[in-house]
């Protein structure tokens, strides 16, 4: 059995959804990676035992990360540490994105960016599960309209996803499960990856040093990157 943990990150112009795919027997290693990362963060004064690894919170110093608020070097050190741990896990990272202005310009009645990217992501998850000969349970962070996402995903199994390379998502066990991110280490790792790729792909860095750090952080995930793509309609 495979598990795919999903979260999203976006700007006004770009939307991304990321998945961390892990075999059931490796779920404990995923949990332990965050456990060890929290021990590291405690050295910076972040001592909440079950602190949630949410990229925006780490970088802005909120939701329990107040001890490092305004301390950019500490935030980046903690982020780099958890990415390094993630990059050494036996997992696969899949990210799909879309250029929103181009999507809206191409179609008279465009689908919502989250719907588009989630469909493309599910296709890639299904394809990967087929390649390794396994089935996959999909667990996603809670979002608005999640009941509609569940219904659409179930319809994909009956009617196909449509588009250029349609799939029937036969490897995905339905329904998709939506839950609170603080309860799921896998969803938290997906959030960290989605936020980082958004920063890399959708943000123009004004400082060379920051750009280099972002590239280095992204490079730490090179070993687990399976499929990363932004669709420009």
C-alpha positions in Angstrom: 0.0 0.0 0.0 1.1 3.5 -0.9 0.1 6.7 0.8 0.1 10.1 -1.0 0.0 13.2 1.2 -1.1 16.4 -0.5 -0.9 20.1 0.2 -0.9 23.3 -1.9 0.8 26.7 -2.2 -0.1 29.6 -4.5 0.2 33.2 -5.5 -2.1 35.4 -7.5 -0.5 34.1 -10.7 0.6 30.5 -9.9 -1.0 27.5 -8.2 0.9 24.4 -7.0 -0.1 21.1 -5.4 2.5 18.8 -4.1 2.4 15.1 -3.0 4.7 13.1 -0.8 4.2 9.4 -1.8 5.4 6.8 0.7 5.0 3.1 1.2 3.1 2.0 4.3 6.1 0.4 5.9 8.0 3.7 5.7 5.4 5.8 7.4 7.2 5.6 10.8 10.4 6.9 9.2 8.4 9.9 7.9 7.0 10.6 11.4 10.5 10.2 12.9 12.0 12.7 10.5 9.7 15.4 11.8 10.3 14.2 15.4 14.0 14.7 14.9 13.5 18.0 13.2 11.5 19.3 16.2 14.5 18.3 18.4 16.7 20.4 16.2 14.2 23.3 16.3 14.2 23.2 20.1 17.7 24.4 20.0 16.3 27.7 18.6 13.8 28.0 21.4 10.9 26.4 19.6 10.0 23.9 22.3 6.4 23.0 21.5 6.5 19.2 21.4 4.0 18.8 18.6 4.8 22.0 16.6 3.4 21.9 13.1 5.9 22.2 10.3 4.1 24.7 8.1 6.4 26.7 5.8 4.7 30.0 6.0 4.6 29.8 9.8 8.3 29.0 10.1 9.3 31.9 7.8 7.0 34.4 9.5 7.3 33.3 13.1 3.7 32.5 13.9 1.5 29.6 15.1 4.0 28.5 17.6 7.1 29.6 15.8 7.2 33.0 17.6 10.6 32.3 19.2 12.3 32.7 15.8 10.1 35.6 14.6 12.2 38.1 12.7 15.2 35.8 12.8 15.7 34.9 9.2 18.8 32.9 9.6 17.2 30.7 12.3 14.1 30.2 10.1 16.2 29.2 7.1 18.4 26.9 9.2 15.3 25.1 10.6 13.8 24.9 7.1 17.0 23.5 5.6 17.3 20.9 8.4 13.9 19.5 7.8 14.4 19.5 4.0 17.6 17.6 4.4 15.8 15.0 6.5 13.0 14.8 3.9 15.5 14.4 1.1 16.9 11.3 2.7 13.6 9.6 3.2 12.4 6.7 1.0 9.6 8.8 -0.5 8.7 10.4 -3.9 7.8 14.0 -4.5 5.3 15.0 -7.2 4.4 18.6 -7.9 2.0 20.0 -10.5 1.4 23.7 -11.1 -0.5 26.0 -13.4 0.0 29.5 -14.7 -3.3 31.2 -13.7 -3.4 34.2 -16.1 -2.6 31.9 -19.0 -5.3 29.5 -17.9 -7.9 32.3 -17.7 -6.8 33.7 -21.1 -7.0 30.4 -22.9 -10.4 29.2 -21.8 -13.7 31.1 -21.8 -14.9 29.2 -18.7 -11.6 28.1 -17.0 -11.7 25.5 -14.2 -10.4 26.6 -10.8 -6.6 26.4 -10.5 -6.9 24.0 -7.6 -9.2 21.7 -9.6 -6.8 21.7 -12.5 -3.6 21.1 -10.5 -5.2 18.4 -8.3 -6.5 16.5 -11.3 -3.0 16.6 -12.9 -1.4 15.6 -9.6 -3.8 12.6 -9.2 -3.0 11.5 -12.7 0.7 11.4 -11.8 0.1 9.7 -8.5 -2.0 7.1 -10.3 0.7 6.6 -13.0 3.4 6.1 -10.4 1.3 3.6 -8.4 0.7 1.7 -11.6 4.4 1.7 -12.4 5.3 0.2 -9.1 2.3 -2.2 -9.1 0.5 -0.9 -6.0 -2.6 1.0 -4.9 -2.5 4.3 -3.1 -4.6 6.1 -0.5 -4.6 9.9 -1.0 -4.7 12.1 2.1 -5.0 15.9 1.6 -5.0 19.0 3.8 -8.4 20.4 4.5 -9.6 23.0 1.9 -12.7 24.7 0.9 -14.9 22.7 -1.5 -13.3 19.4 -0.5 -16.6 17.6 -0.9 -16.6 18.6 -4.6 -13.0 17.4 -5.0 -14.0 14.1 -3.5 -16.9 13.8 -5.9 -14.9 14.8 -9.0 -12.1 12.3 -8.1 -14.7 9.5 -7.9 -16.1 10.5 -11.2 -12.7 10.3 -12.8 -12.6 6.6 -12.1 -15.8 6.2 -14.1 -15.4 8.8 -16.9 -11.6 9.4 -16.9 -9.8 12.7 -16.2 -10.0 14.0 -19.8 -7.3 16.2 -21.2 -4.2 15.2 -23.2 -3.4 12.0 -21.3 -6.6 10.9 -19.6 -6.6 8.3 -16.8 -9.2 6.5 -14.8 -7.3 6.6 -11.6 -7.7 2.8 -11.1 -4.8 2.7 -8.6 -6.2 5.3 -6.3 -8.5 4.1 -3.5 -11.5 6.3 -3.2 -12.6 8.4 -1.6 -9.8 10.9 -1.1 -9.4 11.7 2.6 -9.2 15.3 3.8 -7.8 16.0 7.3 -6.1 18.5 9.5 -2.5 19.0 8.5 -1.2 19.1 12.1 -2.3 15.5 12.5 -0.3 14.3 9.4 3.5 14.4 9.1 3.1 13.6 5.4 0.9 16.6 4.7 3.4 18.8 6.5 6.2 17.6 4.4 4.1 18.2 1.3 3.5 21.7 2.5 7.2 22.4 2.9 7.9 21.1 -0.6 5.0 23.0 -2.2 6.0 26.3 -0.5 9.6 25.9 -1.5 8.9 25.2 -5.2 6.5 28.2 -5.3 9.3 30.4 -3.9 11.6 29.0 -6.6 9.3 29.1 -9.5 6.9 32.0 -8.9 9.0 34.5 -6.9 11.8 36.7 -8.3 14.5 37.0 -5.7 15.9 40.5 -5.3 19.0 39.3 -3.3 21.6 37.0 -4.9 22.3 35.3 -1.5 18.7 34.5 -1.0 18.3 33.1 -4.5 21.3 30.8 -3.9 19.8 29.6 -0.6 16.5 28.7 -2.3 18.4 26.8 -5.0 20.4 24.9 -2.3 17.2 24.1 -0.4 15.6 22.8 -3.6 18.7 20.8 -4.4 18.4 19.0 -1.1 15.2 17.3 -2.5 16.9 16.2 -5.7 17.0 12.6 -4.6 13.2 12.3 -4.1 11.9 14.4 -6.9 9.9 12.1 -9.2 7.8 14.6 -11.3 7.7 18.4 -11.1 5.9 20.4 -13.8 4.1 23.7 -14.2 1.5 23.8 -17.0 1.4 27.0 -19.0 -1.8 26.7 -21.1 
